[in-house]
Amino acid sequence: MAKQKISTFVCNDCGADFTKWQGQCSECSAWNTLTEIRLSGLKKSSSQRYTGFAGATNGAISTLSDIDINEIPRIASGTAELDLVLGGGLVPGSCILVGGEPGAGKSTLLLQHLCKLATIHKSLYVTGEESPQQIAMRADRLRLPTDQLKIMAETSVELICSTAMDYGPKILVVDSIQVMHLNDVSSAPGSVSQVRESAAMLIRYAKETNTILLLVGHVTKDGSLAGPKVLEHMIDCSMMLEATNNSHFRTLRCNKNRFGAINELGVFAMTNIGLKEISNPSAIFLQRDDQVASGSLVIVIWEGSRPLLVELQALVDPSHLGNPRRITVGLEHNRLAMLLAVLHRHGGVMVGDQDVFVNIVGGVKISETSADLALILAVISSFRDRALPRDLVVFGEVGLSGEIRPVPNGQERLKEALKHGFKRAVVPFGNAPKQPLQGMEVITVRKLTDAIEALD
């Protein structure tokens, strides 16, 4: 008889399976990411107890045009910023993974929303890392209503699903998925096999019972979610709660959402009574001094479905090192090096012997290219020690040949800047407003030299 396969090896980065261990994953080319998973006992896993999904019939085939496409009903979370990131609210039967650094406020965010939602919908908070007394003390400190929320301290997934089947909660929170375990899986809690199988059983239960499942996830040293990569494929929505050092602001960003747009950004402030939403984030990030120094400039970035005004600061200083430093906070490091080369080639400004430091105020991370033009102008302002006008706003992409390319949603960016009192704007020619904006002078540029001349 053929030897029965009792284990497999899974890549933590991409989720690929292999029959034996190897140093490099042949699918994603990552090194030392394969982890052994014991298959003994998995035949008795959650698939026997929970079969089928909500709204589906086993073996049934239907035509795509016959499927009901009415809007999925959503449950409002009670916070506009959280609803924005979720795409309109909580969807029944969905699985949402909330990740973040230790101390970012993941448990606080979920607890304060669940206490309020429990007054309307049956809710269950499952804690595997803290005791019920600790949760109760936090809720009392945050002055939350605690008379309706049910809590359970348990790490066994089988017992959690069994209890939830009897109680029937509409919203289920599991804090956290890394400490949950299945009795049929022989590995330790937090391992690849335990995380994957535990999440699979909880998601299957949520789909069958139309329960909103919220999972708390840990992050690794590089800031990514801990556990196998397949976990991110199994869930419906992935959110990251980010916090910067010495700042009470928190940003909630959606990286994956099957029921809404991704890259939405919600801004919160950590107070003594929990996380408070910031309805106008631009006003928070634009708290500037009365006397603006050289190298400071306001840009308009696009986050998800709304514009956001943030301050970009650049500092250029003579270097005493053989290799001048290029340091960025909130921007891509390689893009700074590329833009400095464009500035030298097409702008005639040489900063090769200078240290260049670039910072985005407020801890915001910019991934789009609309900050290119503002970054170059801020570097020139600091290099020449000449402050830019306080009422100036800039956005635009810079190409390698020195051309200024338009960016999406240019009209909305200008209107947002005008709303906050900015009277001058330097934008790409392709983003010129169709009709003049009353109270704002819009300067359109085609080349980098045009933008530099506009500020002289």
N, C-alpha and C positions, 0 to 999 in steps of 0.2 A: 504493500500500500504506500501511496505517496505520503511524504511527511507533511503534517498539517502546519500551516503557517501560523505562528503564534505571536509574531511581532512585525512591525513595519517602522520605517523611518520617515519622519515628516519634516519638511523645511519650515522653520519658524517665520521666514520672510514671505514666501509665496504659497506655502501649503502643499507643495508637490510631495507625492509619496514615492518611496524607494524601497526595494526589497532588502538592501543591505546598506550599511553606513559608508559614506564617502566624504572626503574633506570638502569638496565643492559641490554645490547644488547645480546640476546640469540645466535646470530650467531658468533660474535667475542669476546664476554665476556667483552667488554669495558663498563665503567660506565659513565653515564651522557653524552652520545653522541647522544641521540635521539632528533631530531628537528621536529617540526610540519610543514607540508606543506599543504597549502590550495589548494584544488582541484577545487574550483569554478572558472570557466572561462577557465580552461585548455583544455576543449574540443574545444575551438576556437584557440588553440595554433598553433605553426608553422607547424604542420603536415598537416593542410588543405591547406596552401599556397605553401609549398614545399613538393612534394611527389616524391619518386623514387630516385635512385642514378645514377651517371654517368656510362654509359656503361652497365646498367642492364635494363631488360624488366620486367614489372610487371607481376608476375605469371608465368614467363617462367622457365622451368626446362631444364638443360643441363647436359651432361656427363662430368665428371671431365677431361677426356682425350681430350675433344674437346675445352677446354679453352685455349686461347692464353697465353703462359707463356714467351713471349719475355721480355727482360729486360725493366723495367719501365724507361721511359726517365726522366732524372734529370736535374735540372737547377743549375749550379755552383753558389755558393754564392759569390765567389770572394776571399774567405779566405780559405786556405788549412786546418787550424785547425778546422774551423766550418764545412767544408765539411767532415772531418774525423769523427767528432762527429755525424753528420747526416747520415753517412753511404755512402757518395758519392755525396751528394747534396740535393737540395730541390725537393720533388716529387710532381707533380701536383695532386691536389685533396686531399692532406694530411693536417692534423691539427697538429700543433706543439705548445706545451706549454712550455714557458720559464719562470722559476721561479728563485727566489733569494731574498736575504736580501735587504732592502732599501739601496740605494747607491751602490749596487754591480755593476751596469752598464747595466742593462737589456735594458732600453730604449736607451742608447747610442749604445749598440751593434746592436740593430735592426735598429736604425735610420741610422747609418753609412753604413750598408749593403744595406738598402732599397734605400738610395739616389743613390748609385752606380748601383743597379739593375734597378732603374727606367729609366735609360738611354737606357735600352734594352727592358724591359718588363713594361707594364702598372702596376703601383703600387698605392695603397691607404693606407695611414696611418691614422687610426681612434684613436683619443686621447680622453679619458674620464676624465683624471685627470689633464692634463695640457692644457693651452690655446695654440692656434696656434702660438702666439707670442713667447711663451717660447720654443716651438719646433724650430721655426725659429732662435732664438738666439743661441740655442745649436748647430744647424747645421752650423751657421756662425762661432761660436767659434771653431768647429771641422774642418772648411774649407772644407765642403762637397758641392758637386754640388746639387743645390736646384731648378734648372729650370724645372725638369721633374717630381718630386715627388708631388703627390696630397695629401692634408691633409684635415681632417674633424674632427671637435670637436662635438661629439655626444655620448649619452649614451643609446639611444633608439635602441634596436636591430631591430625592425621592420623598422625603418627609415634607419638604416645602410644597411640592406639587400636590401631594395628598391633602395637606391642610388647606391649600388654596382651592382645591376642588370642592371641599366641604363648605368653606366660607364664601367662595364666589366673589372675590374682589374685582372691581372694574379696573383698578390701577394697582400694579404690583411693582415694588422697588426691591432690588436685590443688591446689597452693599457688602462685599463686592464680589464679582465673578471669580476673582483669583483665589478666594478662600473656599469656594463651594466644591463639593466632591460627590461622586457617585460610588456606591458600595460595590458595584460590579467592576469598576475600573481599579486595577491594582496599584496604580502609581499614586504619588503624593499630591495633595492639593496644590494648585498653581502650576502643575506640569502641563505640557502641551495636550496630552490626552485628556486630563481632567477638565481643563478649561473648555476644550472643544466639545466633549461629550456633555458636560454640564450645561453649556450654553445651548446645545442642540435640544436637550430635553426641555429646558425652560422655554425656548422659542416655540417648540412644538405645542406645549401647553398653551402659550399665549395665542397661537394661531387658531387652535381648536375652540377655545373658550372666548375668543374675541376680547382678550384682556390686554391692556396697555402695559407692556413690560419695560421697565427702566433698569438698566444694568450699570453699575459703577465699575470702571476699569482703572487699573494702575497704569503708569507710564514708565518707560525705560529711561536710561541716562540720556539718550539722544532726543527725548521728548515724544517718542512714538508710543502707541498703545502696547502694553505688554501682552504676551500670549501669542498664539499662532496667528498668522496672517489670515487664515481661513475664518477666524472669528469676525473680522471686518466684512467679509463677504456674506456671512449669515445674517447679520443684523440689517435693519431697514434704515436706520439713521445713526450717524456717528458725530458726536459733538465733543469739542475740546475746550475746557475752561482754563484759560491762560492767565497767569499773574506775573507781574514784573516785581523785581526786588524793590523794597522800600516804597511801594505804591499800593494804595487801597483800591485801585481800579482793577476790574476783572473783565476780560473779553471772552465771550462765548462764540466760538466759530463752528460752523457746520461743514464737515468735510465730505459727508455722504448723506443723501436724503432721497429716498424713493418716492416721497410724497410732496416734494417741494424743491426749490432751488438750493444749490449748494453755495458755499462761500459767503453765506449771510453772516453778519457780525452783530452781536448784541453786547452792549456795554453795561456793566454793573459797578456799583461802588460798595465796598465792604464797610459796613457800619456796625455799631454796637448792637443793633437789632437785626442783623443779617444783611443779605445782599439787597441793595436798592437799585432799581433800574434807572438808567440815565436816558431820558427821552430825547435829549439833544446833545449827542456826543461831541459835535463840532465845537460847541461852546466850552466844553471841558478841556479839549485839547488846544484851544486857542487862548489860554490864559497867559498872555505875553506881558513883558515889562513895558512901561510907558516909553522908555528909550530903547528902541530896537538896535541891537549891535549888528555889525557886519556879519554876513554869512547866514542870517536868519531869513527864511522865506516861507510863505504859506502855500501849500499845494492842495489840490482837490483830487482825492482818490475815489474810486468806485468800489464799494464793498457790497456784494450781493445785488441788492435792488435799490440802493440809496447812495448818494454822495456823502463824503466825509471830509471835512477840512482838518488838516493836521499841519503842524509846524515842522519844517525841515531845517536842521542846523548843520553848517559845515565850518570846519576850522582848518586853515592851511597855515602851517608853521615850518620855518626852515629846519631841515633834518640834519642831525649830527651823526647819522649812521650811514653805513655804506649802502644799505637798501632802505630807502624811505618807507615808512609805514603807511598802510592803507587799511583803515579800520572802519567798519560800518556796524551800526546798531539799528536793526529794523529794515535793512536793505541787503540785497545780494552783494557779496563782496566782489565777485567776478565782474558784475555789471559796472561797479565803480571804476575798476581798472580799464574797462573798455571805454567808458565815457571820458575818462581823463585822456586817453589816446585820441579820441575824436576831438576833444577840446584843443589839444596840441596841434593836430594835423589841419583842422578846418577852422579853428578859432584863433590860432596864433598865440595861445597862452601856454607857457611851458611851466609845469609844476613837477617835473621829474625829480628835482632835488628837494621837494617839500614833503613833509608829513601831512597826510590828508585824513581827517576824521569826519565822519558823517553820522548824524544821529536823528532819529525820528522821535519827537517828543511824545511822551505818554505811553511808550511801550508798544505802539502799534507796529505791526509788521506789514510791509508793502511788498506785494509780489507782482504787481502790474507794472507796465512800462510808462505810465503817465507821469511818473516823477523824474524822468530823465532830464527834461529841460530845466526843471526847478533845481535839480542837483547841480547841474553845470553852472547855472547862474549864481547859486549860493557859493560855490567854490570860487568863482571869479570875484564875488563880493568880499569874501574873506581874504583872498589873495591880494586884492587891491585895498583892503581895509576901508571899504566904502559901503555904508549901510544902504539897503534897498528901501523904497517907500513902504510905510506901514500898511497902506491900503492896497497893496499889490498882491495879486494871486496869479500863479503860473501853473500850467500843466501842458504836457505834450511829450511825444516819443521822439527820440533822436536816433537817426540812422547812422550807419558807418560812413556814409558819404557826406554827413553834415546836414542832411535834410531833416525837416521837422514834420513828422507824420501825425495825422489826426488820431484821436483816441475815441472810443465809444462814449456815447451819452454826453457829448460836449455841451449841449444846450442845458441839460439838467445841472451840470457842474457849475456853469456860469450863474444860473438862477440861485443855486445854493450859496454861492459866494456873495451875490448881491444881497441876499437875505441877511447875511451877517455883516453887512456894511462895507464890503470891499468895493472900491470905485475904479480900480484899474486891473486889467487882466492881459497877460501875454499868452496867446494860445496859437495852435497851428492854424494855417490858412483854411484847412479843411473843416475846422470847427468854428468858423466864423458864424455868428448868429444871423439868421435870415432877416430878422428885424432888429433895429437898434435897441439895446437895453437902456431904458431910462435910468440915469444915475450911474452908469458904468461906461468907462472908456475901454474898448476892446481893441488891442493891438494884435494883428495877425502877422505871423512870420512864416516864411518858407524855408529859410536856411538858418543855420546857427549864427552866422554873422549878422543876420537881420535882428535876431533876438539880443545880441550883445550891443548892437548899435541903438536899439530901442531903449536901453537902460542908461546909455551915456548922456 
